[in-house]
Structures are given as structure tokens and as C-alpha cells.
């Protein structure tokens, strides 16, 4: 991903399901009792959201425009609840920012 470029985050899970999207600057792990290990760590943010009636969530934003972002990684993963009310995580995702 190029710095300053438009980005789109797409989450597809069950319809009208709450989730947390974790974004961090290291691969983690981040551990909380009773929750699966998250492969997001370092300086991180957790963004709460819900999927729509079709099970989709889309978030468009701009990648960091600072030259300091060149050759840096963002790690992301979703934490949600399955139909049996168990916490589950998505596959971890890694984004590399380049010039």
C-alpha cells in the first residue's frame, strides 16, 4: 500500500454481528483472559462496529501520508462472537506501506 493512498477495510461475518477491529504496529500477541490471542500489538487501537443486514462492514480511509510510514507494517485482526456466544478471531492481516 502506498502512503497517502485510499484504503478500504472490509469485514464479512454473520449479519448484524458486533465486532472489534484491532489495528497495531506490531504482530502481538495481545492476550486477555477468556479471549483468543490477537495477533495485533504494540501501539494499537480497537475499533468497535457492527456488520449490516448482509454481514458486511466497509470502512474507507486514507493511509498515513507521512514519509515516516514508508516500510512500516500495520497488523489487523477482528474479534467477534459466534452464534454460540463464543469469542472468535479472524485471520490476522498485515499491510506494508511503501513509497
CORGIMO-V946867 format. One record per residue. N is the residue number from 1. RES is the residue in one small letter. PHI is phi in whole degrees, 0 to 359 (* if undefined). NEAR is the number of other C-alpha atoms within 8 Angstrom. Layout:
BEGIN
N|RES|PHI|NEAR  N|RES|PHI|NEAR
END
This chain:
BEGIN
1|x|*|8  2|x|276|8  3|x|295|14  4|x|75|9  5|x|273|10  6|x|292|8  7|x|233|8  8|x|223|8  9|x|256|8  10|x|237|8  11|x|243|8  12|x|234|8  13|x|219|8  14|x|299|8  15|x|301|10  16|x|44|10  17|x|250|12  18|x|285|10  19|x|205|12  20|x|244|11  21|x|260|12  22|x|263|14  23|x|235|13  24|x|216|14  25|x|258|13  26|x|225|11  27|x|280|10  28|x|80|9  29|x|277|9  30|x|250|9  31|x|242|8  32|x|229|7  33|x|303|4  34|x|83|4  35|x|236|8  36|x|303|9  37|x|303|8  38|x|257|13  39|x|270|12  40|x|223|18  41|x|205|15  42|x|68|9  43|x|279|7  44|x|225|10  45|x|227|7  46|x|246|8  47|x|252|7  48|x|279|8  49|x|198|8  50|x|229|9  51|x|280|17  52|x|277|10  53|x|296|7  54|x|264|8  55|x|89|12  56|x|246|12  57|x|220|11  58|x|235|8  59|x|225|7  60|x|262|8  61|x|205|7  62|x|259|9  63|x|297|11  64|x|306|8  65|x|263|9  66|x|287|8  67|x|302|7  68|x|295|4  69|x|279|11  70|x|299|10  71|x|64|8  72|x|250|9  73|x|246|10  74|x|243|11  75|x|250|17  76|x|220|13  77|x|198|15  78|x|254|12  79|x|246|13  80|x|216|11  81|x|242|12  82|x|276|8  83|x|301|5  84|x|269|5  85|x|66|6  86|x|262|7  87|x|286|10  88|x|222|10  89|x|244|10  90|x|278|7  91|x|294|6  92|x|287|11  93|x|230|7  94|x|236|8  95|x|245|8  96|x|253|9  97|x|262|12  98|x|224|10  99|x|279|7
END
